[in-house]
């Protein structure tokens, strides 16, 4: 019995394991009367505490899913599964799972190389900040964030991204996720729509729909979002775009389309929300400046340190037009009062002392090497494969002309201990990207990238249903 658990997710390990086992039982994947592993065995296979598996088994037994037989073991209880539907696949046809979680090569996108996080420098700065900071640094602060960090961000964003703002226009958030959630709550009223790039990350879609917004999908091609598809009759609350490195297709929005996008926002009195999540990592040519620099009054700029440094820091920020600032700060205050002041001061020192620029230069070299390793490996194993998007970030999209990545094929690939992500999963309008997959390389070494691509080829070539 094996399955993957998310150690960085919002659900506890106990809840994840309980829900997974409960689903297996209800769906009949664990059959009536089947003996389950002991709590000790399950804990060892999932690399969790035995106390967790004990709690899960106790809960499942109390709800009737499991039957404990003294001196024999624990079994799936009778009548705990739904009858199989006529359209469901028989159990014997289900794909086998990988033998070990440690052996899976996961091409998950937007996952930075955490082994290169500058721990020593960050630790030293943390010690210095805690020793030298005034007493006020340990108290309550303005909901906008620490002025030291906002001042450093103002200079950094202007010189590297062409963002035109003052420190007062920056609000520090708990990652880009909180920033986008607050923006949605501020701008979307009475189920107003949001125009979003299609395809787009599912996390963003979930944030928008959680606030009750209707999504208007705007198609994306090699030049980015297509402004001619923006709604005319009923303008959206805002337009969400990732113009520097679109996710997942990787395209860069051209200047012509940026201008048309701004003209649309001006004409219809709406806003553009620019998510600039990994633009620091550009491997061909120079960085394209932000849309915000073209029209600071119509563009809300969102950034994060999660992809550059570590998701664990949870430091993001929003740059807002002056007319939205007061209401946004009020929402921020009611959301969490303010982000950790000490962490902000450490981040400010990290920027001011030049460590941030040094880290970016180091990671650009590493990610460029890993991207090239993936491109070379794909071309070697799949000569007709097409690489989408600008050479940037920590992922690419690969298009396979004669392959459809449906659920059966993806399960088969996973059974070969490699995980890939279909672009269709990120699509609102289905059917346009069935032969494309997203491959992240940020957290994989060149050797693992080559091994993963080899496994992918082996899985596709051996797939029984073509």
Secondary structure by P-SEA (a helix, b strand, c coil): cbbbbbccccccaaaaaaaaaaaaaaacccccccccccaaaaaaaacccaaaaaaaaaaaaaaccbbbbccccccccccccccccccccccccccccccccccccccccccccccccaaaaaaaaaaaaaacccccccccccccccaaaaaaaaaaaaaccccccccccccccccaaaaaaaaaaaccccbbbbbbcccccaaaaaaaaaabbbbbbbbbcccccccccccccccccbbbbbccccccccccccaaaaaaaaaaaaaacbbbbbbbcccccccccbbbbbccccccccbbbbbbccccccccccbbbbbbcccaaaaaaaaaaaacccccaaaaaaaaaaaaaaaaaaaaaaaaaaaaaaaaaaaaaaaaacccccccccccccbbbbbbccccccaaaaaaaaaacbbbbbcccccccccccccbbbbbcccccaaaaaaaaaaaaaaaaacccc
